[in-house]
Amino acid sequence: MLLSSDEVFQLLKDSGITSANDKQIVLRWKRNGLIKAKIDSRKKGVWFEEKEVKKFIEYRNGSNQIRLLEMEIQKLNKKNR
């Protein structure tokens, strides 16, 4: 299933991946190669494969978990000094 950039933005916002106010962050991630997209034409705009968006969400959620664990380890290390 193909999703518009607006739909992808809303999914990412609902998933807690972004707190940005507009879809430009989605387009930036596409330009940087973080989310693969299918571009039909300039007129039709950018469309994303749903499975690619889900992969990105899983990747980012995993990265967030790692970041949270690293922060927790740093806190514990400071306490133990």
C-alpha positions in Angstrom: 0.0 0.0 0.0 1.3 3.5 -0.9 1.1 6.3 1.6 1.3 10.0 1.0 3.9 12.1 2.8 1.0 13.6 4.9 0.0 10.1 6.0 3.6 9.1 6.8 4.0 12.3 8.8 0.9 11.5 10.9 2.1 7.9 11.4 5.5 9.0 12.6 4.0 11.7 14.8 1.6 9.1 16.4 4.5 6.7 16.9 6.4 9.4 18.8 9.2 9.5 16.2 8.8 13.2 15.5 7.3 16.2 17.2 7.8 18.4 14.2 4.9 20.6 13.0 5.0 19.8 9.3 5.8 17.0 6.9 9.1 18.6 5.8 10.9 16.3 8.3 9.6 13.3 6.4 10.8 14.7 3.1 14.2 15.5 4.6 14.6 11.9 5.9 13.6 10.7 2.4 16.3 12.9 0.8 18.9 11.6 3.3 17.9 8.0 2.4 16.5 7.1 5.8 13.1 6.3 4.3 12.8 4.8 0.9 10.1 6.4 -1.3 8.5 5.9 -4.7 8.3 9.1 -6.7 5.7 8.9 -9.5 6.2 12.4 -10.8 6.5 16.0 -9.6 2.8 16.5 -10.2 1.8 13.4 -8.3 4.2 13.9 -5.5 6.1 11.5 -3.2 4.6 8.2 -2.2 6.0 5.8 0.4 5.7 2.0 0.6 3.9 1.1 3.9 6.5 -1.6 4.6 9.3 0.9 4.3 7.7 3.2 6.7 7.2 0.4 9.2 10.8 -0.6 8.9 11.8 3.0 9.6 9.5 3.2 12.7 11.0 -0.1 14.0 14.5 1.2 13.4 13.9 4.5 15.1 12.1 2.9 18.0 15.0 0.5 18.5 17.4 3.4 18.4 15.4 5.3 20.9 15.4 2.3 23.3 19.2 2.1 23.0 19.6 5.8 23.6 17.3 5.5 26.7 19.4 2.6 28.0 22.7 4.5 27.4 21.3 7.5 29.4 20.2 5.2 32.2 23.7 3.6 32.3 25.3 7.1 32.5 23.0 8.0 35.4 24.0 4.9 37.3 27.7 5.4 36.6 27.4 9.0 38.0 25.7 7.6 41.2 28.4 5.0 41.7 31.2 7.6 41.6 
